[in-house]
Amino acid sequence: MATQLRSMRHEAWTAYDAGMSDASDDDLAIYAHDKKAVLITHDREFSQRRRRNIIGRHIWLNCHEVDAADLIAQLLPEIEPLLERRYDLYIAMSRSGFEVTFK
């Protein structure tokens, strides 16, 4: 997924790239918040917690990991303006589209 985002000219890194491969979900969320980055994950439970407590920008990819790059390529042009205008938001992305929740 990070490779796909970089190919689209976005700065992207993984938890491993950030030296946080063993970090807790909450620590990853804090890290992304501090970096003003968008946290993208497949983890349903983590995403549901973030949806209840929206801090920063969080995207949940509700798809199989092998489909993530295509989903990002398909929907990112539509959600980029939201990500640029709003800071605290949660986006659930799937093949049927996306749903946005604001703080």
C-alpha positions in Angstrom: 0.0 0.0 0.0 2.8 2.4 0.8 4.4 1.6 -2.5 1.1 2.4 -4.3 0.8 5.7 -2.5 4.4 6.7 -3.2 3.8 5.8 -6.9 1.0 8.4 -6.8 3.5 11.0 -5.5 2.4 10.8 -1.8 4.7 10.6 1.1 4.0 7.2 2.7 5.6 4.9 5.2 4.8 1.8 7.1 4.9 1.1 10.8 8.1 -0.9 10.0 9.6 2.1 8.1 8.9 4.3 11.2 10.6 1.8 13.5 7.3 1.1 15.1 6.5 -2.5 13.9 6.0 -3.6 17.6 4.1 -0.5 18.7 0.6 -0.6 20.0 -2.3 0.6 17.9 -2.7 3.6 20.2 1.0 4.5 19.8 0.7 4.3 16.0 -2.3 6.6 16.2 -0.4 9.1 18.3 2.6 8.9 16.0 0.4 9.6 12.9 -1.4 12.4 14.7 1.9 14.0 15.7 3.2 13.8 12.1 -0.1 15.1 10.7 -0.2 11.9 8.7 -3.2 9.8 7.6 -3.2 6.4 9.3 -4.4 3.7 6.9 -5.2 0.2 8.2 -7.1 -3.0 7.6 -7.6 -3.7 11.3 -11.3 -3.6 12.0 -11.2 -3.5 15.8 -8.6 -0.7 15.8 -10.6 1.2 13.3 -13.8 0.9 15.2 -12.0 2.3 18.3 -10.7 5.2 16.2 -14.3 5.8 14.9 -15.6 6.2 18.4 -12.7 8.5 19.4 -11.7 10.5 16.3 -8.4 12.1 16.6 -6.4 12.8 13.5 -7.1 11.3 10.1 -7.9 7.6 9.9 -8.8 5.4 6.9 -10.1 1.9 7.4 -9.7 -0.3 4.3 -12.6 -2.7 4.5 -11.2 -5.1 1.9 -8.7 -7.9 1.4 -5.1 -6.8 1.6 -4.5 -7.8 -2.0 -7.3 -5.4 -3.1 -6.0 -2.4 -1.1 -3.8 -0.8 -3.8 -6.7 -0.9 -6.3 -9.1 0.5 -3.7 -6.8 3.3 -2.8 -6.2 4.2 -6.5 -9.9 4.2 -7.1 -11.1 6.3 -4.2 -8.2 8.5 -3.2 -9.0 11.2 -5.8 -12.4 11.6 -4.2 -11.2 11.7 -0.6 -8.1 13.8 -1.0 -10.1 17.1 -0.8 -11.6 15.9 2.5 -8.2 15.0 3.9 -6.9 18.4 2.9 -9.8 20.4 4.4 -10.5 18.4 7.6 -8.1 17.1 10.3 -10.1 15.0 12.6 -12.0 12.5 10.5 -12.6 8.8 10.0 -13.1 7.2 6.5 -14.3 3.7 5.9 -13.4 2.6 2.4 -14.8 -0.4 0.5 -15.5 -1.5 -3.0 -19.0 0.1 -2.7 -17.5 3.5 -1.9 -16.6 5.4 1.3 -18.3 6.7 4.4 -16.9 9.7 6.3 -17.3 10.5 10.0 -16.2 13.9 11.3 -15.3 14.8 14.9 
